[in-house]
Amino acid sequence: MSIKLIIFLHGVGSQGDDLRPVGQFWQHYFPKLEITTPNAPYSFMNSSEAFQWFSIQGVTEENRLQRIEQARAAFDQTIQNILEQYQLQDHLDQVLFCGFSQGTIMALDAVASGRWNVAGVIGFSGRLATPIQSDLAHKPKILLLHGQDDSVIPVTESIHAEQQLRQAGFNIALQTFENLGHSINQTELQQSLSYIRSF
């Protein structure tokens, strides 16, 4: 396996360490794998323990992309700092993004916009809110996982994302899970092992 680092991107009102158990599960199978779980740059509801990549207050289908675009500079700086810390800034082919919810939105934005040529993306319970650039030189391998009973971000969002990314030439897989809401379960983690192993 050529992947050395997974950068976790949490959801709204959460913090990086909430996703650490996911990384530790994968490290059990891939002991050399490094994980990092940064907090998003902005506080959520003025909390010192909850963060967000962009504000969802008053967010709509019409203004979501603008929110994402405004969040890019802080997101990119976060990623750049991590890559420098691990000395992987020139080795993006050894890096995966793993997002949950809003973290998945930001991860898909990062690759659909062509800003980050990482090896791949694992996206739990998210959506593609970014137009896919038509002239992308790099199209990472993507795995989307989504609960069929998600009432926060409907599973149809991942279905639409899979269709759009596939049409754009991405190597993408989508798995949906019965009786699962807006969360990550053990079955999803088990299913994702083969994806990580494929690099």
Summary of the structure (lengths in Angstrom):
residues: 199
radius of gyration: 15.4
end to end distance: 5.2
largest distance: 43.3
contacts: 677
relative contact order: 0.15
helix: 38%
strand: 19%
